[in-house]
Amino acid sequence: MTLHHTPDNHDYAAELADVKARVHVAEASCGRAGAGVQILVATKAWTADAAVSSVRAGARLVGESRMQELAEKGEALRDAGAVIHVIGQLQRNKAAIAVEYAACVQTVDTLKLAERLSRLCVEAQRDLQVMIQVNVSGEESKAGCAPDEALVFAAAVQALPALEVVGFMTIGLNSPEEADVRAGYARLRAIRDEALISSERGSIDLSSAWHLSMGMSNDLEWAIAEGATMVRVGTAVMGMRD
């Protein structure tokens, strides 16, 4: 596993400022000015030094995808004050690493994984925030539960000890067509809205599941227009890999 370094002159603060400006403009453009969309910096395949540098530049939320990398970088990131989210597909046999370092696992898409996380958290005497990953694009290459199963699945996860469902996550359709990509994001928003409405009616308990983690460096504006509360950016802050 080769991790990438950023050039010594890479200006993380300037890159992060540019992303924040994009987010603010996107919020205002769709009538969500001041919505407070959160920026999570994806540090997959970057060295611990590079990841920590992004945190020191102001990136409070950091996303890791590979548990082998998280095991190597987790302590340094935590010491730097990062709030770590798991944003890559998580295998059950690597769940202990996520429980050790992460504040949130955004990629829960099977009950077996959720049950494993729950057991580990009970043993560790800690709570864990999770998001339900939904495959809104229908692409076989993408993980996530089916949209029509998401609500029932989310309620089952919420019922497990030590887990709190705080929202829904998706990876957008791999397409340059704005309307097609936004349709998927709108589908996720509809699932979230149904979860909150059902909670108000008392039929399920998903009142904490208000987050929508969707949108990346290339399409964050489209995601924000469809209601994203968190966008996951990598290259826009970290730069291009070697």
N, C-alpha and C positions, 0 to 999 in steps of 0.2 A: 504493500500500500504506500504509494508516493503522495506525500502532502505538498501542497504548493505554497511558495513564499510570495509575498508581494514586494515590489521594489522598495528600496529604502525611502524613496521620495513620495511614496503613495500617501495621499492626503485623505485619510478616512473621514476626518471631520468635514471637509469640503464635500466629499461624495455624499455623506449622510445628510448634510444641509440641502444638497440638491434634491435628494429623495423627499425630504420633509417639505420642500417647496412644491414638488410635484403633487404630494398628497394634499397640501392645503389648497392648491389650485383645483385639483380634482373634486375636493369636497365642495368648494364654492360653486363649481361649474354645474353640479347636479343638485344644488339646493341643500347640501349638508354641511354648510360652513360651520366650523367649530365642532365637528362630530368627534374629533379626537381619535381618528383611525390610528391604530398602533402599528409601528414598523418593527418587524422581526427580521434580523439579519441572519441569513443562512450561511453558515461557515463550513459546510461540508467540503472536504478535500483541501482545506486550508490548515496551515500549521497552527499550533497553540498560540504562538507569538502573534500571528496575523489575527486570529480570532480575538485575542485579548486586546490587541491594538484597536479593533473596532469598538470594543466595549469602553475602553478608555476615551474614545472619541465621542461617546454618547449613546452607543447602541446598547440599551438596557436589556432588550429581549434578543436572545440568540437561539438559532435553531440548528440542531445537529441531526443528521440522517443515519449515520453509521455508528453502531454501538461500539465497535472497536475504536473508532476515533473518539467517541465520547469518553470512553474509559481512559484514554490518553490525555484528553484536553479538559475533562470535567473539573478536576481540582483547580487548575489554573483559571478557568472561566469563573468558577464559583468564588475564588479568592478575589477576582477582579470586580465582583459584584453583579455578574450576569444572572439573569433569570433564564434558565435553560428549558427549551421546549424540544421534544422529539418530533421531527417533521418528516421522517422517512419510515418506510415500512418496517415494522418491528416484529422480529421473530420471538416466539415465546421463550426460547432458550437464552435470549439476550435481554429479557425483561428486567432482570435484576439490576443491570447497569442503568437502565432508565429510571428505576425506582431510587437508585442511589443518588443520581445527579439531577434529574429533571423535576421541574415544577409542574409541567404539563406534558402529557403525551397526546399529540393531535391526531394520531393515526390509528385509533382503535376501530377495527372493522370486523372483528369476530368476537363471539361471546367467550371462546376459549382464551383468547388473549386478555380480554377484560377480567376473566376469572383469575388468570395467572397474576395479573397486576394487583388485583384485589388481595389475593392471598399474601403476596410479597409485602404489600403495604401494611396489612394487619400484623405480619411478623415484625416489620420494622417500626410499628407504632407510629405511622404517619399517614396523612391523607394525600391524595394525588388528584389533581385536576386532569380531566381528559376531554378530548373532543371526538366526535364521531366522524370518521372519514367516509364520505359518500362519493360514489363514482357517478357524477352527473353527466359525464360525457359519453358513457357507454363504451369507451375504448377498453379493449381487453388488456392492454398494456398497463392500465392504471388500477391501483388497488382501491378498495372502498366497498361498502355495502351498497346494495341497490337502493335507489331513491324511495321506492315504495315500501321498503323494509326499514327505513332509517328511524322512523318515529318509534315503532315498537321496539326496535333494537336499542335505541337510546334510553327508553324507559327501563329496559332490562339491565342495562349497564348502571344506570342511576341507582337501581335497587341493591347493587352490590356494596358490601362494606368498604369503607375507606376511599371510594371513588366518587368524584363529583363531576357530572357532565356540565361543561361550561360553554358548549357550543358545537358547531359543525365545521368541518374542514373539507376542502376539495382541491384537486389539481385541475385547472381549466383545460378545456378542449385544446388540442394542439392544432390551431388553425389561425390564419391571418384574418379571418372574417369576424369582424366585431360582433355582428348580430348573433352568430352561432356561439361564440364564446360567452357572450352576455346571457344567452338563453340558459346555459348551464348554471351560471351564477345566480340567475333569477330563480331557478329551480331550487337551489340550496337555500336561498332566502325564504322561499315559500315553505320549505320544510321547517326552518327555524321558527317562522311566524306561527305555523300550525302547532309546534311544540309549546310555544308561549301561550297561545290561545287555549290549548287543551289544558295547560296548567292552571290558567285562570278559572276554567270551568271545573277543575278538580278531578278530571278524568285521569290525568297522569301528573307526576311531579317532575317537571323539567323547567322550573322557573329560573334556574341559574344558567340555562343553556342559550344565552343570548349572543354569544360570539359567532362571527362568520369569518373564518380564516380562509381567504381566497384572494388570488391575484399575486403576481410576481413582478419582477423587474420590467418585463415587456408589456404587461397588460394591467398594471395596478389601477390605472384610471378607469378601465372598464369594470373592474371588480368593485371599486368604490362607488361607481354610479349605480351598481346593483346592491349596495348595502354592506360591503365588507367593513368589518370592524378591525381587522388586522390583515396586513399584507406582508408577504414573505419575500424579501429581496436578497439576492446574492451578488450577482455581478455589478449591480448598480452601486453597491458600497465597497465590495471586496475587490472589484476589478475582474478582468478576464484572466482565466487560468493560463499557465504557460502553454 
